[in-house]
């Protein structure tokens, strides 16, 4: 083993996650503005960029996992960051649709090399007893780094919109090189054949998930909710920036540059979401930890769709901003509640299957739903946003429906 690779694994994990969180914020805070302003993408092209990324991640998740399973977690992570950096660099240097699509493929393949490999690596190196505390601490470093990256992106974006992406791309590639030099890997063991993920295993999981869904209405409903969310969100998450850029931005500190406002939007959204989460934990903790928080999930889903409708009809900048923040708060608060509820009430034998099935349904929804709504956005941007909101509309009712089904489904075996 090289003498360079002597860094403490825990410190390495903290540093590289904080560095990547900073670099990701640097690149993604203003990327949607860059797509519209510098690259001149229309609504359909904006959605196709996201669909390409989602489809790439879906297709390459298993093939790239072979490297982490058979050869080295470190090698997989290093390859991943070099590819991600190359994608970000290409995107920032060439403001053209085809180049940005190619960048999504590079970014997506790179992401699949890192997905799961980093957590598997640190677990191997320090053991399952210590890793839980390390994950919690890592999240704190990531949050601080994300805030710093967002602010830095705003400052650099005032100079040049692609500049944050170019620096992020180069920095991410450098991070991959540094990890190759200093990342220690002493406890890697090849994953046994029966535990490796394969396309056959993915198909078997999907089939088993359908069986579980047929037997348990709760699971079936959760899969449907995830599919609907995917059908709706891919277009809205890409097109809101196009709509926002049609407004006149107020002048602050002598400038009305969108880079400043998109940075402020990201920072304020994060702060408001955190404040809402803390308030709910303080005043409604019993509802968040309830055995079946379907009521609060339905409420949050209703606020989500309200934010989408308000944004689509917004006639001024401030109302549009408020609608986006409302949706972001609802999304951020609902994720841990949904995740905790699902893990508490799906038995261990079917937990992995259900989680995989829910994730697959969302990905399929994004790939299927994005392009048609993007095409609609070419003729009517507001129409595409309204269609996204209408697709989301059944989700609150589906959550409430779980109240009626839960008493019988919990007792059924998979």
C-alpha positions in Angstrom: 0.0 0.0 0.0 1.3 3.5 -0.9 2.6 5.5 1.9 0.4 8.3 0.8 -2.7 6.4 1.8 -2.4 6.9 5.5 -5.1 9.4 6.2 -7.6 8.5 8.9 -10.8 7.1 7.2 -13.2 9.0 9.3 -11.5 12.4 8.7 -11.2 11.5 5.0 -14.9 10.8 4.9 -15.7 14.1 6.6 -13.4 16.1 4.3 -14.5 14.6 1.0 -18.2 14.8 1.8 -17.9 18.4 2.9 -15.8 19.2 -0.2 -18.3 17.5 -2.5 -21.2 19.3 -0.9 -19.5 22.6 -1.4 -18.6 21.8 -5.1 -22.2 20.5 -5.8 -23.7 23.7 -4.4 -21.2 25.7 -6.4 -22.4 24.0 -9.6 -26.1 23.5 -9.1 -27.2 26.8 -7.5 -27.3 28.6 -10.8 -27.2 25.8 -13.4 -30.9 26.3 -14.4 -30.3 30.0 -15.0 -27.3 29.1 -17.1 -29.4 26.7 -19.2 -31.9 29.4 -20.0 -29.7 32.5 -20.3 -26.4 31.3 -21.7 -27.3 28.0 -23.4 -30.8 29.2 -24.6 -32.6 26.0 -23.9 -36.3 25.9 -24.4 -38.8 24.1 -22.0 -38.6 20.8 -23.8 -34.8 20.8 -23.9 -34.8 21.8 -20.2 -36.8 18.7 -19.3 -34.9 16.4 -21.6 -31.7 17.4 -19.8 -33.2 16.1 -16.5 -34.7 13.0 -18.2 -31.3 12.1 -19.7 -29.7 12.4 -16.3 -32.4 10.3 -14.6 -32.3 7.6 -17.3 -28.5 7.4 -17.2 -28.5 6.9 -13.5 -31.3 4.2 -13.8 -29.4 2.3 -16.5 -25.9 2.4 -15.1 -26.5 1.9 -11.4 -26.0 -1.9 -11.6 -23.1 -2.1 -14.2 -21.0 0.5 -12.4 -21.7 -1.2 -9.0 -19.6 -4.2 -10.2 -16.4 -2.1 -9.7 -17.3 -1.4 -6.1 -18.4 -5.0 -5.5 -15.5 -6.8 -7.1 -12.4 -4.5 -7.3 -12.4 -1.6 -4.9 -14.7 0.9 -3.2 -12.0 3.5 -3.5 -11.5 2.9 -7.2 -15.2 3.2 -7.8 -15.4 6.5 -5.9 -12.3 7.9 -7.7 -13.7 7.0 -11.2 -17.0 8.5 -10.2 -15.7 11.9 -9.1 -13.4 12.2 -12.2 -16.4 11.5 -14.5 -18.7 13.9 -12.5 -16.1 16.6 -12.7 -15.6 16.1 -16.5 -19.4 16.4 -16.9 -19.6 19.6 -14.9 -16.6 21.0 -16.8 -18.1 20.2 -20.2 -21.4 21.7 -19.2 -19.8 25.0 -18.1 -17.4 25.3 -21.0 -19.8 24.5 -23.9 -23.2 26.3 -23.6 -25.0 24.1 -26.2 -27.9 21.6 -25.9 -26.0 18.5 -27.2 -23.0 19.3 -25.0 -25.2 19.7 -21.9 -26.9 16.3 -22.7 -23.4 14.7 -23.0 -22.5 16.3 -19.7 -25.6 14.7 -18.1 -24.5 11.2 -19.3 -21.0 11.8 -17.8 -22.4 13.1 -14.6 -25.0 10.3 -14.3 -22.5 7.5 -14.9 -20.1 9.2 -12.5 -22.8 9.4 -9.8 -23.6 5.7 -10.1 -19.9 4.9 -9.5 -20.1 6.8 -6.2 -23.7 5.8 -5.2 -23.5 3.5 -2.2 -19.7 2.9 -2.6 -18.8 5.7 -0.2 -21.0 4.4 2.6 -19.9 0.9 2.0 -16.2 2.0 2.2 -16.5 3.9 5.5 -18.5 1.0 7.0 -15.8 -1.5 6.0 -13.1 0.7 7.4 -14.4 1.7 10.8 -17.1 -0.9 11.5 -20.9 -0.9 11.9 -20.7 0.2 15.6 -19.1 3.6 14.8 -20.6 4.4 11.4 -24.0 5.7 12.6 -22.4 8.6 14.5 -20.2 9.3 11.6 -23.2 9.7 9.2 -24.8 12.1 11.6 -21.7 14.2 11.9 -21.1 14.1 8.2 -24.6 15.6 7.6 -23.6 18.6 9.7 -20.4 19.2 7.7 -22.4 18.9 4.5 -25.0 21.5 5.5 -22.3 24.0 6.4 -20.4 23.4 3.2 -23.6 23.6 1.1 -24.4 27.1 2.5 -20.8 28.2 1.8 -21.0 26.8 -1.7 -24.3 28.5 -2.4 -23.0 31.9 -1.3 -19.8 31.4 -3.3 -21.8 30.4 -6.4 -23.8 33.6 -6.1 -20.7 35.8 -5.9 -19.0 34.1 -8.9 -22.3 34.0 -10.9 -22.4 37.8 -10.8 -19.1 37.7 -12.7 -20.0 34.9 -15.1 -22.8 32.3 -15.0 -20.6 29.4 -16.2 -17.7 30.3 -13.9 -19.0 28.4 -10.8 -19.6 25.3 -12.9 -16.2 25.4 -14.4 -14.5 25.8 -11.0 -16.7 23.0 -9.6 -15.9 20.7 -12.4 -12.1 21.2 -12.1 -12.4 21.0 -8.3 -14.4 17.7 -8.4 -11.8 16.1 -10.8 -9.0 17.2 -8.4 -11.0 15.7 -5.5 -11.0 12.4 -7.3 -7.2 12.6 -7.8 -6.6 13.5 -4.1 -8.8 10.6 -3.0 -6.7 8.2 -5.2 -3.7 9.4 -3.2 -4.9 9.6 0.3 -8.0 7.4 0.6 -7.1 4.3 2.7 -8.7 1.0 2.0 -7.6 -1.9 4.3 -10.8 -3.8 4.9 -12.3 -4.3 1.4 -13.7 -7.8 0.7 -15.3 -8.8 -2.6 -19.1 -8.9 -2.3 -20.3 -12.5 -2.6 -22.0 -13.3 -5.9 -25.4 -13.9 -4.3 -25.3 -10.4 -2.7 -24.4 -8.4 -5.8 -27.0 -6.4 -7.6 -27.7 -7.5 -11.1 -30.3 -6.7 -13.8 -31.9 -10.1 -13.1 -32.0 -9.2 -9.4 -33.6 -5.8 -10.3 -36.2 -7.6 -12.4 -36.9 -10.1 -9.6 -37.2 -7.2 -7.1 -39.7 -5.5 -9.4 -41.7 -8.7 -9.7 -41.7 -9.3 -6.0 -42.7 -5.7 -5.4 -45.7 -6.2 -7.6 -46.6 -9.3 -5.6 -46.3 -7.3 -2.4 -48.3 -4.5 -3.8 -51.2 -6.8 -4.8 -51.3 -8.3 -1.3 -50.9 -5.1 0.6 -52.9 -2.0 -0.3 -50.6 0.2 1.7 -47.6 -0.7 -0.5 -49.7 -0.4 -3.6 -50.7 3.1 -2.6 -47.2 4.2 -1.8 -46.0 3.0 -5.2 -48.8 4.9 -6.9 -47.9 8.0 -4.9 -44.2 7.7 -5.9 -45.2 7.2 -9.6 -47.5 10.2 -9.6 -44.8 12.4 -7.9 -42.3 11.4 -10.6 -44.7 12.1 -13.4 -45.4 15.6 -12.0 -42.0 16.7 -10.6 -39.6 16.2 -13.5 -41.2 18.9 -15.6 -42.0 21.3 -12.7 -38.5 21.1 -11.2 -37.0 22.1 -14.5 -39.6 24.7 -15.7 -40.0 26.8 -12.6 -36.7 28.5 -13.4 -37.8 29.3 -16.9 -41.0 30.9 -15.6 -39.3 32.8 -12.8 -36.9 34.4 -15.4 -39.9 35.9 -17.2 -40.4 38.3 -14.2 -38.6 41.6 -13.6 -36.2 41.1 -10.7 -36.1 43.8 -8.1 -32.9 45.8 -7.7 -30.9 45.1 -4.6 -27.4 46.4 -3.8 -27.5 48.1 -7.2 -28.1 45.0 -9.2 -31.1 42.9 -10.4 -28.9 40.1 -11.7 -30.8 36.7 -11.5 -27.6 35.1 -10.1 -28.1 37.2 -6.9 -31.8 36.3 -6.6 -31.5 32.6 -7.4 -28.8 32.4 -4.7 -31.0 34.2 -2.2 -33.9 31.9 -3.2 -31.8 28.8 -2.4 -30.5 30.2 0.9 -33.9 31.5 2.1 -35.6 28.3 1.1 -33.1 26.2 3.1 -33.5 28.5 6.1 -37.3 28.5 6.0 -37.4 24.7 5.6 -35.2 24.3 8.6 -37.3 26.7 10.6 -40.5 24.9 9.7 -39.0 21.5 10.6 -37.8 22.8 14.0 -41.2 24.3 14.7 -43.0 21.1 13.8 -40.7 19.1 16.0 -41.2 21.4 18.9 -45.0 21.9 18.8 -46.2 18.8 16.9 -43.7 16.1 17.7 -46.4 13.6 18.6 -47.9 14.0 15.2 -44.6 13.6 13.4 -43.8 10.4 15.4 -47.3 9.0 15.2 -47.8 5.4 14.2 -49.6 6.6 11.0 -48.8 10.3 10.2 -51.0 10.1 7.1 -52.9 13.2 8.1 -49.8 15.4 8.2 -48.4 13.9 5.0 -51.7 14.7 3.3 -51.5 18.2 4.6 -48.0 18.7 3.4 -48.9 17.2 0.0 -51.8 19.7 -0.2 -49.4 22.6 0.5 -47.1 21.2 -2.2 -49.8 21.3 -4.8 -51.1 24.7 -3.6 -47.6 26.0 -4.1 -47.5 24.6 -7.6 -50.9 26.2 -8.5 -50.0 29.5 -7.0 -46.7 29.6 -8.9 -48.3 28.7 -12.2 -50.8 31.6 -11.8 -48.5 34.1 -10.1 -48.6 37.5 -11.7 -45.7 39.0 -9.8 -42.2 38.1 -8.6 -42.9 38.0 -4.9 -46.0 35.8 -5.1 -44.0 33.4 -7.4 -41.2 33.4 -4.8 -43.6 32.7 -1.9 -45.1 29.8 -3.9 -41.7 28.2 -4.5 -40.8 28.5 -0.8 -44.1 27.0 0.2 -43.4 24.0 -2.0 -39.8 23.6 -0.8 -40.9 23.7 2.8 -43.6 21.1 2.2 -41.2 18.8 0.4 -38.3 19.2 2.9 -40.5 18.5 5.9 -42.4 15.6 4.4 -39.4 13.5 3.3 -38.1 12.4 6.8 -41.7 11.9 8.0 -42.5 9.7 5.0 -39.3 7.8 5.3 -39.6 7.2 9.0 -43.3 6.1 8.7 -42.4 3.7 5.8 -39.5 2.1 7.7 -41.6 1.7 10.9 -44.5 -0.1 9.3 -43.0 -2.2 6.6 -41.8 -5.5 8.0 -38.1 -6.3 7.6 -38.7 -9.2 5.1 -40.1 -6.8 2.5 -38.5 -3.5 3.5 -35.7 -3.6 0.8 -38.2 -4.6 -1.8 -40.7 -1.9 -0.9 -38.0 0.9 -0.8 -36.6 -0.3 -4.2 -40.0 -0.5 -5.7 -41.0 3.0 -4.5 -37.7 4.4 -5.9 -38.1 2.7 -9.3 -41.7 3.9 -9.6 -40.5 7.5 -9.1 -37.7 7.2 -11.7 -40.1 5.6 -14.2 -42.5 8.5 -13.6 -39.9 11.1 -14.2 -38.7 9.5 -17.5 -42.2 9.0 -18.8 -43.8 12.2 -17.6 -41.1 14.7 -18.2 -40.8 14.9 -22.1 -44.6 15.3 -22.8 -44.9 18.1 -20.3 -41.7 19.7 -21.6 -43.2 19.6 -25.2 -46.3 21.3 -23.8 -44.1 23.9 -22.2 -42.9 24.9 -25.7 -46.3 26.2 -26.6 -47.6 27.1 -23.1 -45.2 27.3 -20.1 -48.1 28.0 -17.8 -50.0 25.1 -19.2 -47.1 22.7 -18.5 -46.8 24.0 -14.9 -50.6 23.6 -14.4 -50.5 20.1 -15.8 -47.8 19.2 -13.3 -49.9 20.5 -10.5 -53.0 18.6 -11.7 -51.0 15.4 -11.9 -50.0 15.9 -8.3 -53.5 16.6 -7.2 -54.5 13.0 -6.2 -51.6 12.5 -3.8 -53.3 14.1 -0.6 -56.4 11.9 -1.1 -54.2 8.8 -1.5 -52.5 9.5 1.8 -55.8 9.9 3.5 -57.0 6.7 1.9 -54.2 4.9 3.8 -56.0 5.6 7.1 -58.8 3.3 6.0 -56.5 0.5 4.7 -53.8 0.5 7.4 -55.6 -1.7 10.0 -55.9 -4.7 7.8 -52.7 -4.4 5.8 -50.4 -4.3 8.8 -51.5 -7.8 9.7 -51.0 -9.4 6.3 -47.8 -11.2 5.6 -45.8 -10.7 2.5 
